[in-house]
């Protein structure tokens, strides 16, 4: 799975799944753009980790929930590398709690980042991909977008929207040789799930036949596959990576 001479922009790549994807794609030869919104230190650490291995990476700050900032992210990426071959829409936020207790600020934050963020970055890069008749877009969704989760109603709704957007856009961009897919991770061992108590983790583990939480590398490997030539005829798919979670 060789991505030599490819340029990938990964949103929300300073930590967690985004960081794992950046490392995996760079290991495969891609030059990567590490997008972040607030944690410059962690983003630069990812860049250093990649460049220390002889690969190319830069960090660019941008809030993808803002249409103009998403556009500027793509423009700066293209100015530095000359093109964008791959877009990984990973940036996202979640909120655990009853829907009745949520206020409009929390609701809007999730929708703006998890749904509009993906639409903003995709809109900013698709014209170039259409012009070149080539491109790969991978959206990071969630198993909760497939089946819904109690106490994560807005997040589940947002990820469901991501799934629908992925399938529709794949049909729209297919004639331009642009593949659009999504990965729906199960329970992954990241900071996002750090709020879980040991008891809650044990209960979740009982529902995972493989007997463990997923790792960022598990998701990154799936993304790498979708970005490779091995997936040339795969588009419009929501690929669930959850250890056969019940």
WOHUGI-V261334 format. One record per residue. RES is the residue in three letters. SS is DSSP state (alpha for helix, beta for strand, coil for the rest). BURIAL is b if it has 9 or more other C-alpha atoms within 8 Angstrom, else e. D_FIRST is the distance of its C-alpha to the first C-alpha in whole Angstrom. Layout:
res->RES ss->SS burial->BURIAL d_first->D_FIRST
res->RES ss->SS burial->BURIAL d_first->D_FIRST
This chain:
res->UNK ss->coil burial->e d_first->0
res->UNK ss->coil burial->e d_first->4
res->UNK ss->coil burial->b d_first->7
res->UNK ss->coil burial->e d_first->9
res->UNK ss->coil burial->e d_first->13
res->UNK ss->coil burial->b d_first->12
res->UNK ss->beta burial->b d_first->14
res->UNK ss->beta burial->b d_first->14
res->UNK ss->beta burial->b d_first->18
res->UNK ss->beta burial->b d_first->18
res->UNK ss->coil burial->b d_first->22
res->UNK ss->coil burial->b d_first->23
res->UNK ss->coil burial->b d_first->21
res->UNK ss->coil burial->b d_first->24
res->UNK ss->coil burial->b d_first->23
res->UNK ss->alpha burial->b d_first->22
res->UNK ss->alpha burial->b d_first->19
res->UNK ss->alpha burial->b d_first->19
res->UNK ss->alpha burial->b d_first->19
res->UNK ss->alpha burial->b d_first->16
res->UNK ss->alpha burial->b d_first->14
res->UNK ss->alpha burial->b d_first->15
res->UNK ss->alpha burial->b d_first->14
res->UNK ss->alpha burial->b d_first->11
res->UNK ss->alpha burial->b d_first->9
res->UNK ss->alpha burial->b d_first->11
res->UNK ss->alpha burial->e d_first->10
res->UNK ss->coil burial->b d_first->7
res->UNK ss->coil burial->b d_first->9
res->UNK ss->coil burial->b d_first->11
res->UNK ss->beta burial->b d_first->14
res->UNK ss->beta burial->b d_first->16
res->UNK ss->beta burial->b d_first->19
res->UNK ss->beta burial->b d_first->21
res->UNK ss->beta burial->b d_first->23
res->UNK ss->beta burial->b d_first->26
res->UNK ss->coil burial->b d_first->30
res->UNK ss->coil burial->e d_first->32
res->UNK ss->coil burial->e d_first->30
res->UNK ss->alpha burial->b d_first->30
res->UNK ss->alpha burial->e d_first->30
res->UNK ss->alpha burial->b d_first->27
res->UNK ss->alpha burial->b d_first->25
res->UNK ss->alpha burial->b d_first->26
res->UNK ss->alpha burial->e d_first->25
res->UNK ss->alpha burial->b d_first->22
res->UNK ss->alpha burial->b d_first->22
res->UNK ss->alpha burial->e d_first->23
res->UNK ss->alpha burial->e d_first->21
res->UNK ss->alpha burial->b d_first->18
res->UNK ss->alpha burial->b d_first->20
res->UNK ss->coil burial->e d_first->21
res->UNK ss->coil burial->e d_first->18
res->UNK ss->coil burial->e d_first->18
res->UNK ss->coil burial->b d_first->16
res->UNK ss->coil burial->b d_first->18
res->UNK ss->beta burial->b d_first->19
res->UNK ss->beta burial->b d_first->22
res->UNK ss->beta burial->b d_first->24
res->UNK ss->beta burial->b d_first->26
res->UNK ss->beta burial->b d_first->29
res->UNK ss->coil burial->b d_first->29
res->UNK ss->coil burial->b d_first->31
res->UNK ss->coil burial->b d_first->29
res->UNK ss->coil burial->b d_first->31
res->UNK ss->coil burial->b d_first->33
res->UNK ss->alpha burial->b d_first->33
res->UNK ss->alpha burial->e d_first->34
res->UNK ss->alpha burial->b d_first->32
res->UNK ss->alpha burial->b d_first->28
res->UNK ss->alpha burial->b d_first->29
res->UNK ss->alpha burial->b d_first->30
res->UNK ss->alpha burial->b d_first->27
res->UNK ss->alpha burial->b d_first->25
res->UNK ss->alpha burial->e d_first->27
res->UNK ss->alpha burial->b d_first->27
res->UNK ss->alpha burial->b d_first->23
res->UNK ss->alpha burial->b d_first->23
res->UNK ss->alpha burial->e d_first->26
res->UNK ss->alpha burial->e d_first->24
res->UNK ss->alpha burial->e d_first->21
res->UNK ss->coil burial->e d_first->22
res->UNK ss->coil burial->e d_first->20
res->UNK ss->coil burial->b d_first->18
res->UNK ss->coil burial->b d_first->15
res->UNK ss->beta burial->b d_first->14
res->UNK ss->beta burial->b d_first->17
res->UNK ss->beta burial->b d_first->17
res->UNK ss->beta burial->b d_first->20
res->UNK ss->coil burial->b d_first->21
res->UNK ss->coil burial->b d_first->24
res->UNK ss->coil burial->e d_first->27
res->UNK ss->coil burial->b d_first->30
res->UNK ss->coil burial->e d_first->32
res->UNK ss->coil burial->e d_first->36
res->UNK ss->coil burial->e d_first->37
res->UNK ss->coil burial->e d_first->40
res->UNK ss->coil burial->b d_first->43
res->UNK ss->alpha burial->b d_first->42
res->UNK ss->alpha burial->e d_first->46
res->UNK ss->alpha burial->e d_first->46
res->UNK ss->coil burial->b d_first->43
res->UNK ss->coil burial->e d_first->45
res->UNK ss->alpha burial->e d_first->44
res->UNK ss->alpha burial->e d_first->42
res->UNK ss->alpha burial->b d_first->40
res->UNK ss->alpha burial->b d_first->39
res->UNK ss->alpha burial->e d_first->38
res->UNK ss->alpha burial->b d_first->36
res->UNK ss->alpha burial->b d_first->34
res->UNK ss->alpha burial->b d_first->34
res->UNK ss->alpha burial->b d_first->34
res->UNK ss->alpha burial->b d_first->30
res->UNK ss->alpha burial->b d_first->29
res->UNK ss->alpha burial->b d_first->29
res->UNK ss->alpha burial->b d_first->31
res->UNK ss->alpha burial->b d_first->28
res->UNK ss->alpha burial->b d_first->25
res->UNK ss->alpha burial->e d_first->28
res->UNK ss->alpha burial->b d_first->29
res->UNK ss->alpha burial->b d_first->25
res->UNK ss->alpha burial->b d_first->24
res->UNK ss->alpha burial->e d_first->27
res->UNK ss->alpha burial->b d_first->27
res->UNK ss->alpha burial->b d_first->23
res->UNK ss->alpha burial->e d_first->24
res->UNK ss->alpha burial->e d_first->26
res->UNK ss->alpha burial->e d_first->24
res->UNK ss->alpha burial->b d_first->21
res->UNK ss->alpha burial->b d_first->24
res->UNK ss->alpha burial->e d_first->25
res->UNK ss->alpha burial->e d_first->22
res->UNK ss->coil burial->b d_first->21
res->UNK ss->coil burial->b d_first->17
res->UNK ss->beta burial->b d_first->16
res->UNK ss->beta burial->b d_first->14
res->UNK ss->beta burial->b d_first->17
res->UNK ss->beta burial->b d_first->16
res->UNK ss->beta burial->b d_first->19
res->UNK ss->beta burial->b d_first->20
res->UNK ss->coil burial->b d_first->23
res->UNK ss->coil burial->b d_first->25
res->UNK ss->alpha burial->b d_first->26
res->UNK ss->alpha burial->b d_first->29
res->UNK ss->alpha burial->b d_first->28
res->UNK ss->alpha burial->b d_first->28
res->UNK ss->alpha burial->e d_first->31
res->UNK ss->coil burial->b d_first->33
res->UNK ss->coil burial->e d_first->34
res->UNK ss->coil burial->e d_first->38
res->UNK ss->coil burial->e d_first->39
res->UNK ss->coil burial->b d_first->36
res->UNK ss->alpha burial->b d_first->37
res->UNK ss->alpha burial->b d_first->36
res->UNK ss->alpha burial->b d_first->32
res->UNK ss->alpha burial->b d_first->32
res->UNK ss->alpha burial->b d_first->33
res->UNK ss->alpha burial->b d_first->31
res->UNK ss->alpha burial->b d_first->28
res->UNK ss->alpha burial->b d_first->29
res->UNK ss->alpha burial->b d_first->30
res->UNK ss->alpha burial->b d_first->26
res->UNK ss->alpha burial->b d_first->25
res->UNK ss->alpha burial->e d_first->28
res->UNK ss->alpha burial->e d_first->27
res->UNK ss->alpha burial->b d_first->23
res->UNK ss->alpha burial->b d_first->24
res->UNK ss->alpha burial->b d_first->27
res->UNK ss->alpha burial->b d_first->25
res->UNK ss->alpha burial->b d_first->22
res->UNK ss->alpha burial->b d_first->25
res->UNK ss->alpha burial->e d_first->26
res->UNK ss->alpha burial->b d_first->23
res->UNK ss->alpha burial->b d_first->22
res->UNK ss->alpha burial->e d_first->24
res->UNK ss->alpha burial->b d_first->23
res->UNK ss->coil burial->b d_first->19
res->UNK ss->beta burial->b d_first->18
res->UNK ss->beta burial->b d_first->16
res->UNK ss->beta burial->b d_first->18
res->UNK ss->beta burial->b d_first->17
res->UNK ss->beta burial->b d_first->18
res->UNK ss->beta burial->b d_first->18
res->UNK ss->beta burial->b d_first->21
res->UNK ss->beta burial->b d_first->21
res->UNK ss->coil burial->b d_first->24
res->UNK ss->coil burial->e d_first->26
res->UNK ss->beta burial->b d_first->24
res->UNK ss->coil burial->b d_first->25
res->UNK ss->coil burial->b d_first->26
res->UNK ss->alpha burial->e d_first->29
res->UNK ss->alpha burial->e d_first->29
res->UNK ss->alpha burial->b d_first->30
res->UNK ss->coil burial->e d_first->32
res->UNK ss->coil burial->e d_first->35
res->UNK ss->coil burial->e d_first->35
res->UNK ss->coil burial->e d_first->38
res->UNK ss->alpha burial->e d_first->37
res->UNK ss->alpha burial->e d_first->39
res->UNK ss->alpha burial->e d_first->37
res->UNK ss->alpha burial->b d_first->34
res->UNK ss->alpha burial->e d_first->35
res->UNK ss->alpha burial->e d_first->36
res->UNK ss->alpha burial->e d_first->33
res->UNK ss->alpha burial->b d_first->32
res->UNK ss->coil burial->e d_first->34
res->UNK ss->coil burial->e d_first->32
res->UNK ss->coil burial->b d_first->29
res->UNK ss->coil burial->b d_first->29
res->UNK ss->coil burial->e d_first->26
res->UNK ss->coil burial->e d_first->28
res->UNK ss->coil burial->e d_first->26
res->UNK ss->coil burial->b d_first->25
res->UNK ss->beta burial->b d_first->22
res->UNK ss->coil burial->b d_first->20
res->UNK ss->alpha burial->b d_first->18
res->UNK ss->alpha burial->b d_first->15
res->UNK ss->alpha burial->b d_first->15
res->UNK ss->alpha burial->b d_first->15
res->UNK ss->alpha burial->b d_first->13
res->UNK ss->alpha burial->b d_first->10
res->UNK ss->alpha burial->b d_first->11
res->UNK ss->alpha burial->b d_first->11
res->UNK ss->alpha burial->b d_first->7
res->UNK ss->alpha burial->b d_first->7
res->UNK ss->alpha burial->b d_first->10
res->UNK ss->alpha burial->b d_first->8
res->UNK ss->coil burial->b d_first->5
res->UNK ss->alpha burial->e d_first->7
res->UNK ss->alpha burial->e d_first->7
res->UNK ss->alpha burial->b d_first->10
res->UNK ss->coil burial->e d_first->12
res->UNK ss->coil burial->e d_first->15
res->UNK ss->coil burial->b d_first->15
res->UNK ss->coil burial->b d_first->17
res->UNK ss->coil burial->b d_first->21
res->UNK ss->coil burial->b d_first->20
res->UNK ss->beta burial->b d_first->20
res->UNK ss->beta burial->e d_first->18
res->UNK ss->beta burial->b d_first->20
res->UNK ss->beta burial->b d_first->19
res->UNK ss->coil burial->b d_first->22
res->UNK ss->coil burial->b d_first->23
res->UNK ss->coil burial->e d_first->25
res->UNK ss->coil burial->e d_first->28
res->UNK ss->coil burial->e d_first->31
